[in-house]
């Protein structure tokens, strides 16, 4: 089935942007942390290189003997995956090596430790190239190029070499076959793609795995053919269980259907006439940032720059600073209370109220995100010579003149970031944004009602579903495996291209987001399984898509309750999804 994008250029852009945003801060932090040490080492070792070489030779030999077994084990563990990806990334790696080789050659090499560091750095850069390649690329129709190439080799042995000689020998592994073409025209046929799996064959594979004691005392499951929407396998698929963070799939579909993939969220400043009251008006952008490097998100610093310029043009050098959060209503605090997984939900917040430089994951949050953002904004204005009072809450009137605005990236980008990182702050903001867009009260109850209403409008199977928030942190939420798979099928339907970010935002097994550290030992699942995770105490869920051995694109949902060991439950779910990927069950 062809999965068309809204526009051809949008097919690749979200993936490149997401990888760039994920990698850039890490590279910058690494560069900054290493630079002083490199400088000191160069200065210290220059007059002592000869003596050091002689002194460390015995120690180097012992170290070499000590690490050799570990290196051997690591090499054996990663060799299958490296073999599969070598053909895809070798041109990029070759160009990378040609670029960095002159610089590496110039670096001092006082001992084996420095050489090991250089090798590790080069390996890390090569791994980054592997990750980028494995996550894409996508062509203009939304189909992964590797999957398309793989389809050509469906009936051949050995797979494809992606335009070059694989240099394999009789003793070496054959080129890894790509996934079969799973994105052929909807309703069409392709001779290289086999029929969908049968329910009996899937039951033989999945039933024993889902009966694993690690998955608790109750579980439900569904597997659906994405091209037809037909359920192929189900166990309690209509029974509603606590979904945890797989709720975010429903939130994403509701937000995109209500506002469209191109919708942007605006933050603005407004000047009240004759009073010199400057109001920072929150539009509910959960990705607004005060960091110096905005990384493509809306910048509070840019808003301050433009506002200061507008004030100076009017001859205003001092203002009474206020902030407006009236777009949202009700309590800002989630029913779970103060929690490192979520800041108070405010229409004005910078960097999700985080107290460090992180952009995802749990961390202590500020108690008043709006006041925190306004204080930072005041500091940016003062850098331009604009004096402000201590900011306080207010409401911009209809008479106020808008001085400057900044807008978020398209909603498609925000949804992808939410799903990839399982971002609770974005999820709760999108629930409220959906409420605003559909005329409901913008609080927790209104957001939940708006999500349910949008899914019902799409004629999805909402029977038994209960929404209390947008993130899934509320243990009283209920979803069925049938609804989760229906959401994924709807996201791939040609009639709803605006929902495509729901699929492209799903974490990729062993490579991105909440699945980065999972599936690392799973043969055949890395890069093939794409799924949203869900974890609460006693609850573990997984819902997403997978390309099976016969090239079929399947949607699946596994929900479990009363689990006792989170890691064991996650491993059991991953094992089940891996078996689905390896299934030739037609």
C-alpha positions in Angstrom: 0.0 0.0 0.0 1.3 3.4 -0.8 1.5 5.8 2.1 1.4 9.2 0.5 2.7 12.2 2.4 1.0 15.6 2.5 3.6 16.8 0.2 6.6 15.0 -1.3 9.1 17.2 0.5 7.7 16.4 3.9 8.4 12.7 3.6 12.1 12.9 4.6 12.2 16.2 6.5 10.7 15.1 9.9 13.2 12.1 10.1 16.2 14.2 9.3 15.1 17.0 11.6 14.4 14.5 14.4 17.8 12.8 14.1 19.6 16.1 13.9 17.8 17.5 16.9 18.7 14.3 18.9 22.3 14.1 17.9 23.3 17.8 17.8 23.2 18.6 21.6 25.1 15.4 22.4 27.8 16.2 19.9 28.0 19.8 21.2 28.2 18.6 24.8 30.9 16.0 23.9 32.9 18.6 22.0 32.8 21.1 24.9 33.7 18.5 27.5 36.6 17.1 25.5 38.2 20.3 24.2 39.9 21.4 27.5 41.3 17.9 28.1 42.7 17.7 24.6 44.4 21.1 25.0 45.9 20.1 28.3 47.1 16.7 27.0 48.7 18.3 24.0 50.6 20.8 26.1 51.7 18.2 28.7 52.8 15.3 26.5 54.7 17.2 23.8 58.1 17.2 25.6 57.5 13.8 27.1 56.4 11.6 24.2 59.5 9.6 23.9 59.6 8.8 27.7 56.0 8.0 27.8 56.2 5.5 24.9 58.9 3.5 26.6 57.2 3.7 30.0 53.7 2.6 28.9 54.7 -0.3 26.6 54.5 -3.0 29.3 51.2 -1.6 30.6 49.8 -1.3 27.1 50.6 -5.0 26.5 48.8 -6.0 29.7 45.8 -3.8 28.9 45.7 -5.4 25.4 45.6 -8.9 26.9 42.9 -7.8 29.4 40.5 -6.2 27.0 41.0 -8.7 24.1 38.4 -11.2 25.3 35.8 -8.4 25.8 36.5 -6.9 22.4 36.1 -10.4 20.9 32.7 -10.9 22.6 31.5 -7.4 21.5 32.6 -8.1 18.0 30.7 -11.3 17.9 27.6 -9.7 19.3 27.4 -6.8 16.9 28.8 -8.5 13.7 25.3 -9.7 12.4 23.8 -6.2 12.6 26.9 -4.5 11.2 26.9 -7.0 8.3 23.2 -6.2 7.5 23.8 -2.5 7.5 27.3 -2.3 5.9 26.0 -2.0 2.4 23.6 0.7 3.2 26.0 3.0 5.1 29.4 2.2 3.5 29.3 5.2 1.1 28.5 7.6 3.9 31.2 6.1 6.2 33.7 6.2 3.4 33.1 9.9 2.8 33.3 10.5 6.6 36.6 8.7 6.9 38.1 10.7 4.0 36.9 13.9 5.7 38.3 13.2 9.1 41.4 11.2 8.2 43.7 14.3 7.7 42.6 15.7 11.1 43.1 12.5 12.9 46.5 12.1 11.4 47.5 15.5 12.8 46.5 14.5 16.4 49.3 13.6 18.9 49.4 9.9 19.8 51.3 9.7 23.1 50.1 6.3 24.0 47.7 3.5 23.3 44.9 5.1 25.3 44.8 8.1 23.0 44.7 5.8 19.9 41.9 3.9 21.5 39.9 7.1 22.1 40.4 8.1 18.5 39.1 4.7 17.3 36.2 4.9 19.6 35.3 8.4 18.4 35.4 7.2 14.7 33.3 4.2 15.6 30.7 6.4 17.3 30.5 8.6 14.2 30.1 5.6 12.0 27.3 4.3 14.3 25.5 7.6 14.0 25.6 7.2 10.2 24.2 3.7 10.7 21.3 5.0 12.8 20.4 7.7 10.3 20.4 5.1 7.5 18.4 2.6 9.4 15.7 5.2 10.2 15.2 6.0 6.5 15.6 7.2 3.9 12.0 7.8 2.7 11.0 8.5 -0.8 8.4 11.0 -1.9 5.5 8.5 -1.4 6.4 7.9 2.2 7.9 4.4 1.5 11.3 3.5 3.0 13.8 3.1 0.1 15.3 0.1 1.8 11.9 -1.6 2.0 11.2 -0.9 -1.6 14.6 -2.3 -2.7 14.0 -5.3 -0.5 10.8 -6.0 -2.4 12.8 -6.5 -5.6 14.8 -9.2 -3.9 11.8 -11.0 -2.4 12.0 -14.1 -4.6 15.9 -14.1 -4.8 18.5 -15.5 -2.5 21.0 -13.3 -0.8 19.2 -9.9 -1.1 20.3 -6.7 -2.7 23.6 -4.9 -2.6 22.2 -1.4 -2.9 24.1 -0.5 -6.0 27.6 -1.9 -5.2 29.5 -5.2 -4.9 28.9 -6.6 -1.4 32.5 -8.0 -1.4 31.1 -11.1 0.4 32.9 -14.5 0.1 31.7 -18.0 0.4 32.5 -17.9 4.1 31.2 -14.5 4.8 27.5 -13.7 5.5 25.4 -13.1 2.5 24.0 -9.6 2.0 21.0 -9.0 4.3 17.8 -9.1 2.4 15.7 -5.9 2.7 12.0 -6.0 3.8 9.7 -7.0 1.0 7.6 -4.2 -0.5 4.8 -3.6 1.9 3.7 -0.2 0.6 2.3 -1.1 -2.8 -0.8 0.6 -4.0 -3.8 0.2 -1.7 -6.1 -2.4 -3.0 -3.6 -3.4 -5.7 -1.4 -6.5 -5.8 2.2 -7.3 -6.2 3.5 -10.7 -7.2 6.5 -10.5 -4.8 4.3 -10.0 -1.7 2.7 -13.1 -0.2 -0.8 -13.1 1.4 -1.5 -11.9 4.9 -0.8 -14.2 7.8 -3.6 -16.6 8.9 -5.1 -16.4 12.3 -4.3 -20.0 13.1 -0.6 -19.5 12.2 -0.4 -16.3 14.2 -2.0 -18.0 17.2 0.5 -20.8 17.1 3.3 -18.2 17.3 1.9 -15.6 19.6 -0.2 -17.5 22.2 2.7 -19.2 23.9 4.6 -15.9 24.1 1.7 -14.0 25.5 1.1 -16.6 28.1 4.5 -15.8 29.6 4.1 -15.3 33.4 6.1 -12.1 33.1 3.1 -10.5 31.3 1.0 -10.6 34.5 -2.4 -12.1 35.2 -4.2 -10.5 32.3 -3.4 -9.6 28.7 -5.1 -8.6 25.5 -3.8 -8.5 22.0 -4.7 -7.7 18.4 -2.9 -8.0 15.0 -4.3 -6.3 11.9 -3.4 -6.2 8.2 -2.8 -2.5 7.6 -3.7 -2.7 3.9 -7.1 -4.1 4.5 -7.9 -3.2 8.1 -8.8 -6.9 8.7 -8.1 -8.3 12.2 -5.9 -11.3 11.8 -5.5 -12.3 15.4 -7.1 -11.3 18.7 -7.2 -12.2 22.3 -9.6 -10.1 24.4 -9.2 -7.4 21.7 -12.4 -5.7 22.8 -11.6 -5.7 26.5 -10.5 -2.3 27.8 -7.3 -2.2 30.0 -5.1 0.5 31.3 -3.1 1.6 28.2 -0.3 3.8 29.9 1.6 5.8 27.3 0.0 4.1 24.3 -2.8 6.6 25.0 -0.5 9.1 23.2 -1.4 7.4 19.9 -5.1 8.4 20.4 -4.0 11.9 21.5 -2.0 12.3 18.3 -4.8 11.1 16.0 -7.3 13.4 17.7 -5.0 16.5 17.6 -4.0 16.0 13.9 -7.6 15.3 12.8 -8.9 18.4 14.7 -6.2 20.9 13.7 -4.3 19.5 10.7 -0.7 18.5 10.3 0.3 22.0 9.2 -1.1 23.8 12.3 1.3 26.0 14.3 1.0 27.3 17.8 1.9 31.0 18.3 3.3 32.8 21.3 3.1 36.6 21.2 3.7 39.8 23.0 1.1 42.6 23.3 1.5 46.2 24.5 -1.5 47.8 26.2 -2.0 51.4 24.9 -1.2 54.2 27.3 -0.2 52.0 30.2 3.2 50.5 29.0 2.0 47.1 30.2 3.7 44.4 28.1 1.9 41.1 28.1 3.6 37.8 27.2 0.7 35.8 25.9 1.0 32.0 26.0 -0.5 30.1 23.1 0.1 26.7 24.6 3.2 25.8 22.7 4.8 22.9 24.6 8.0 23.1 22.6 8.8 26.8 23.2 12.5 27.1 24.3 14.7 29.6 26.1 17.9 27.7 25.0 20.4 29.7 23.0 20.2 27.0 20.3 16.5 26.6 19.6 17.1 23.7 17.3 14.2 24.7 15.1 11.6 25.2 17.8 10.0 28.5 18.7 12.5 30.6 20.6 11.7 32.8 23.6 15.0 34.7 22.9 13.9 35.5 19.3 10.5 36.8 20.7 12.4 39.0 23.1 14.7 40.3 20.3 11.7 41.2 18.1 9.8 42.7 21.0 12.7 44.9 22.2 13.1 46.2 18.6 9.4 47.1 18.4 9.5 48.8 21.8 12.7 50.8 20.9 11.0 51.9 17.7 8.2 53.3 19.8 10.6 55.0 22.1 9.7 52.7 25.0 12.6 51.7 27.3 10.7 50.6 30.4 7.6 48.4 30.7 5.3 46.7 33.2 5.7 43.0 32.3 2.8 40.6 32.7 2.0 37.1 31.4 -1.3 35.7 30.1 -2.1 32.0 30.5 -5.9 32.3 30.2 -6.1 30.1 27.1 -6.1 27.1 29.4 -8.6 26.5 32.3 -8.8 24.4 35.4 -6.1 22.9 37.5 -2.6 22.9 36.1 -1.6 19.9 38.3 -2.2 16.4 36.9 -4.1 14.1 39.3 -0.9 12.1 39.9 0.4 15.3 41.6 3.9 16.7 41.5 6.0 14.4 39.4 9.3 14.4 37.5 7.5 13.1 34.4 5.3 16.2 33.9 5.3 19.9 34.6 2.2 21.8 35.6 0.2 22.2 32.4 0.3 25.9 31.5 -0.4 27.8 28.3 3.0 29.5 28.8 6.0 27.3 29.5 9.6 27.3 28.3 11.5 24.0 27.9 8.7 22.1 29.7 9.7 23.8 33.0 12.8 21.6 33.2 15.4 22.5 35.7 18.3 21.3 33.6 19.3 21.3 29.9 17.4 18.1 29.1 14.7 17.9 26.4 13.1 14.5 27.3 12.8 12.1 30.2 12.0 12.6 33.9 13.6 15.5 35.7 12.6 18.0 38.4 10.3 20.7 37.1 9.6 24.3 38.2 6.4 24.8 40.2 5.2 27.7 38.1 6.2 27.3 34.4 4.5 30.6 33.3 6.3 32.7 35.9 9.6 30.9 35.1 9.2 31.7 31.4 8.3 35.3 32.0 11.4 35.8 34.3 13.6 34.4 31.5 11.9 36.7 29.0 12.5 39.7 31.2 16.2 38.8 31.4 16.3 38.7 27.5 14.6 42.1 27.3 17.1 43.6 29.7 20.0 42.5 27.5 18.5 44.9 25.0 18.2 47.7 27.4 14.5 47.3 28.2 13.8 47.6 31.9 10.9 45.6 33.3 9.0 45.1 36.5 8.9 41.7 38.2 6.4 39.9 36.0 2.9 38.9 37.2 -0.2 37.3 35.8 -2.6 39.3 33.7 -4.8 39.1 30.6 -4.2 40.9 27.3 -7.2 43.0 26.3 -8.6 43.3 22.8 -7.1 46.8 22.6 -3.5 45.6 23.1 -1.2 45.9 20.1 0.6 42.7 19.1 4.3 43.6 18.9 6.0 40.3 18.0 5.2 36.6 17.5 7.0 33.3 17.3 5.4 30.1 16.0 6.1 26.4 16.6 7.1 24.0 13.8 4.1 22.2 12.2 1.9 20.0 14.4 3.3 17.0 12.5 6.8 17.7 14.0 5.4 18.2 17.5 3.4 14.9 17.3 6.5 13.0 16.1 8.5 14.4 19.0 5.8 13.4 21.5 5.5 9.8 20.2 9.3 9.2 19.8 10.2 10.4 23.3 6.9 9.6 25.0 6.7 13.2 26.0 4.0 13.7 28.6 4.2 17.5 28.5 3.5 17.6 24.8 0.7 15.1 25.2 -1.2 17.1 27.8 -0.7 20.3 25.8 -2.1 18.6 22.6 -5.1 17.4 24.5 -5.9 21.0 25.6 -5.2 22.3 22.1 -7.7 19.8 20.7 -10.2 21.1 23.3 -9.6 24.7 22.2 -9.9 23.7 18.5 -13.2 21.9 19.0 -14.8 24.4 21.4 -14.4 22.4 24.7 -13.1 23.7 28.0 -9.3 23.5 27.9 -8.8 21.5 31.1 -8.1 17.9 31.8 -11.7 16.8 31.5 -12.3 19.0 28.4 -9.1 17.6 26.7 -10.2 14.0 27.4 -13.7 14.7 26.1 -12.2 16.3 22.9 -10.0 13.3 22.2 -12.9 10.9 22.6 -15.2 13.0 20.4 -12.6 13.2 17.6 -12.1 9.5 17.5 -15.8 8.9 17.4 -16.0 11.4 14.6 -13.5 9.2 12.7 -15.8 6.3 13.3 -13.2 4.4 15.3 -14.2 1.6 17.7 -14.3 3.7 20.9 -16.6 1.3 22.9 -15.1 0.7 26.3 -12.5 3.5 25.9 -12.2 6.0 28.8 -10.0 9.1 28.6 -8.9 11.1 31.6 -5.8 12.8 30.2 -3.7 13.0 27.0 -0.6 11.3 28.3 -1.7 8.0 29.8 -0.3 8.8 33.2 -3.8 8.5 34.7 -4.4 4.9 35.7 -8.1 5.3 35.2 -7.6 5.5 31.4 -8.9 2.5 29.4 -8.3 1.5 25.8 -8.8 -1.7 23.8 -6.3 -3.5 21.6 -8.9 -3.2 18.9 -9.0 0.7 19.1 -5.2 1.0 19.2 -4.7 -1.1 16.0 -7.6 0.8 14.4 -5.8 4.1 15.2 -2.7 2.9 13.5 -4.6 1.6 10.4 -6.4 5.0 10.2 -3.0 6.8 10.3 -2.0 4.8 7.2 -5.2 5.3 5.3 -5.0 7.2 2.0 -8.1 9.2 3.0 -6.2 10.7 6.0 -2.8 11.8 5.0 -2.8 14.4 7.9 -2.5 11.5 10.3 0.7 10.1 8.8 3.0 11.6 11.5 1.4 9.0 13.9 3.2 6.3 12.0 6.5 8.2 11.3 6.8 9.3 14.9 6.7 5.8 16.4 10.0 4.8 18.0 12.2 2.5 15.9 13.4 -0.7 17.6 17.0 -0.4 18.8 17.4 3.1 17.2 15.2 5.9 18.3 13.3 7.3 21.3 12.0 4.9 24.0 13.1 1.9 22.0 16.7 3.0 21.7 17.9 0.5 24.3 15.5 -2.2 23.5 15.7 -4.9 20.8 19.5 -4.5 20.7 19.9 -8.3 20.9 16.8 -9.2 18.8 17.6 -10.8 15.5 15.5 -9.3 12.7 13.5 -6.8 14.8 15.9 -3.8 14.9 14.7 -1.2 12.5 11.7 -3.3 11.6 9.5 -2.9 14.7 8.2 0.6 15.2 6.1 0.9 18.4 4.8 3.2 21.2 5.7 1.9 24.6 3.6 2.2 27.8 4.8 1.7 31.3 3.2 2.2 34.7 3.6 0.2 37.9 2.0 -3.2 37.1 1.2 -2.1 33.5 3.2 -2.7 30.4 1.9 -2.1 26.8 3.3 -2.0 23.3 1.5 -0.9 20.1 2.9 -0.2 16.7 3.7 -1.6 13.2 5.9 -4.4 11.9 6.9 -5.8 8.6 6.7 -9.6 8.8 8.9 -12.0 7.0 6.5 -12.2 4.0 6.5 -8.4 3.6 3.2 -7.6 5.1 2.7 -4.4 7.1 0.9 -5.3 10.3 -0.4 -3.2 13.1 -0.3 -4.8 16.6 -1.3 -3.9 20.1 -0.3 -5.9 23.3 -1.7 -4.7 26.7 -0.9 -6.4 30.0 -1.9 -5.9 33.6 -0.6 -6.9 37.1 3.0 -7.4 35.9 5.5 -7.6 38.7 8.8 -7.0 37.0 9.0 -4.1 34.5 12.1 -5.3 32.7 11.0 -8.8 32.4 7.6 -7.7 31.0 9.2 -5.4 28.5 11.5 -8.2 27.3 8.5 -10.5 26.9 6.6 -7.9 24.9 9.7 -7.3 22.7 10.1 -11.0 22.2 6.5 -11.2 21.0 6.9 -8.3 18.6 10.2 -9.9 17.3 8.4 -13.2 16.7 5.8 -11.3 14.7 8.5 -9.7 12.6 10.1 -13.1 11.9 6.7 -14.8 11.2 6.2 -16.2 7.7 2.7 -17.1 8.7 0.8 -16.9 5.4 
